[in-house]
Amino acid sequence: MLFESERLTYRNLTNYDKDFYCALYSDDELMRFIEIDNANSKVEGYFENTLKAINKPKPKYKLFVIEQKQSSIPLGVMGIDNIDYPQSTADIGIILTRHAQGKNIPYEATMATLKYLLDTLNIQHVSASFQTMNKPILRLVERIGFSRVQKTDKSQNAPHFSYTISKQTL
C-alpha cells in the first residue's frame, strides 16, 4: 500500500492485476469517454506496456489500484501521467468500476491522490483533461477546486476541457 484514505487504499499496479485491468479497460460503458482501442487483444498489450512504464526509475507514468479498505476489492485505477519532476507537474485521471461510481468514491480517491502527489512527490501543479461530454468528471474537478484552463480539440473524436489545480489552491 502506498497511501490510504478513509475507506480506500492505493497501491501500485502489479502482474496480479491483469484480469482486473483487462476487465476494466475492455468495458465499453466505462471507456466511453476514453479514446483508446479497447478490444481485448489490445488491452493485454496496454497492460504489459503500463507495467513496463510504471516500473522505470523516475517514471513519467504511475497507475494506482484503488481498493476498498475493508475487503481489498479493487474498485478502479488512478492514473498519473506526464509526470515532469523538474517542472513539478502531472496529469491525473480515474476509472472506476460501475459499482464504485457515486458513493463519493471518486471525490475521496481524487483528493487522496492529490494529497499524495502534492505532499509525497512534491508535484505543485496537477492537470485533468477530459471530454466535454464527461459530466461526472466535470462536476468532480469543479467540486475539488480545479480551474478551467481551456476547451481544446485534443482529438479528432471529441472536444476536451483542460483543468488545473495547484498546491496553493488546495
C-alpha positions, 0 to 999 in steps of 0.5 A: 500500500502506498497511501490510504484514505478513509475507506480506500487504499492505493497501491501500485499496479502489479502482474496480479492485476491483469484480469482486473485491468483487462476487465476494466479497460475492455468495458465499453460503458466505462471507456466511453469517454476514453479514446483508446482501442479497447478490444481485448487483444489490445488491452493485454498489450496496454497492460504489459506496456503500463507495467513496463512504464510504471516500473522505470526509475523516475517514471513519467507514468504511475497507475494506482489500484484503488481498493476498498479498505475493508475487503481489498476489492479493487474498485478502479485505477488512478492514473498519473501521467506526464509526470515532469519532476523538474517542472513539478507537474502531472496529469491525473485521471480515474476509472472506476468500476460501475459499482464504485461510481457515486458513493463519493468514491471518486471525490475521496480517491481524487483528493487522496491522490492529490494529497499524495502527489502534492505532499509525497512527490512534491508535484505543485501543479496537477492537470485533468483533461477530459471530454466535454461530454464527461459530466461526472468528471466535470462536476468532480474537478469543479467540486475539488477546486480545479480551474478551467484552463481551456476547451481544446480539440485534443482529438479528432473524436471529441472536444476536451476541457483542460483543468488545473489545480495547484498546491496553493489552491488546495 
